[in-house]
């Protein structure tokens, strides 16, 4: 079945390392580019601590040499209650091709 490979991906250390590195870059860029949106968030919270993997979406890849495109959706809630969503998009070899970070209303 397809469930076991998804579970292995969910628990993958490689995914965790890639997600943390990319998330931390994105959240720091967000703070730099939109300082008005991070008001009330402490500087020591702008990291991947308490980043939670919520879902994984797998689709067939349209790129040559890849079978799947994968989207891992994460969330983090700051101490002031603000929640952000982070979506990391990568190919089946963990080659990241896009990421999206936005605040949840």
C-alpha positions in Angstrom: 0.0 0.0 0.0 0.9 3.6 -0.3 0.4 4.4 3.4 3.7 3.1 4.6 5.8 5.3 2.2 3.8 8.3 3.3 4.3 7.4 7.0 8.1 7.1 6.3 8.1 10.5 4.6 6.1 12.0 7.6 8.8 10.7 10.0 11.7 11.4 7.7 14.7 13.2 9.4 15.7 14.5 5.9 12.3 16.2 5.5 12.6 17.6 9.0 16.0 19.1 8.4 15.0 20.6 5.0 11.8 22.0 6.4 13.5 23.6 9.4 16.3 25.2 7.3 13.8 26.6 4.7 11.2 27.7 7.3 13.8 29.6 9.3 14.9 31.5 6.1 11.3 32.2 5.2 10.2 33.4 8.6 13.2 35.7 8.9 12.5 37.2 5.4 8.9 37.7 6.4 9.9 39.6 9.6 12.3 41.7 7.5 9.9 42.4 4.6 6.7 42.8 6.7 7.7 44.2 10.1 4.2 45.4 10.8 3.0 41.7 10.7 5.4 40.5 13.4 4.5 43.1 16.0 4.0 41.2 19.3 6.2 38.3 18.2 9.4 38.0 20.2 12.6 37.8 18.2 13.5 34.5 19.8 10.3 33.0 18.4 11.3 33.6 14.8 12.7 30.1 14.4 11.4 26.6 13.7 10.8 25.6 17.3 7.3 24.2 17.6 6.9 24.0 13.9 4.2 21.3 13.3 3.7 19.1 10.2 0.0 19.1 9.4 -0.3 17.3 6.1 1.5 15.9 3.1 0.0 16.2 -0.4 1.5 14.0 -3.2 0.8 14.5 -6.9 2.2 13.2 -10.1 5.1 15.3 -11.3 5.0 17.0 -14.7 8.8 17.3 -14.6 10.9 14.9 -16.4 13.0 12.5 -14.2 10.6 12.9 -11.2 7.6 10.7 -10.3 6.0 12.9 -7.6 5.7 16.5 -6.4 5.2 16.7 -2.7 3.7 19.5 -0.6 4.3 19.4 3.1 2.1 21.8 5.1 3.3 23.1 8.4 2.0 25.5 11.0 3.3 27.5 13.9 1.4 29.4 16.5 3.3 32.2 18.3 2.9 33.1 22.0 0.7 36.1 21.0 -1.7 33.8 19.2 -0.7 34.6 15.6 -0.6 31.5 13.5 1.4 31.1 10.3 1.1 28.4 7.6 4.2 27.2 5.8 4.0 25.0 2.7 7.2 23.4 1.4 7.1 22.1 -2.2 9.6 19.6 -3.4 10.2 16.7 -5.8 10.6 13.1 -4.8 14.4 13.5 -4.4 13.8 16.3 -1.8 14.8 19.0 -4.4 12.9 22.0 -3.1 11.3 24.1 -5.8 9.0 26.5 -3.9 7.7 27.5 -0.5 4.9 29.6 0.7 4.5 31.3 4.1 1.3 33.2 5.1 -0.6 34.2 8.2 -3.8 32.5 9.1 -6.8 34.8 9.7 
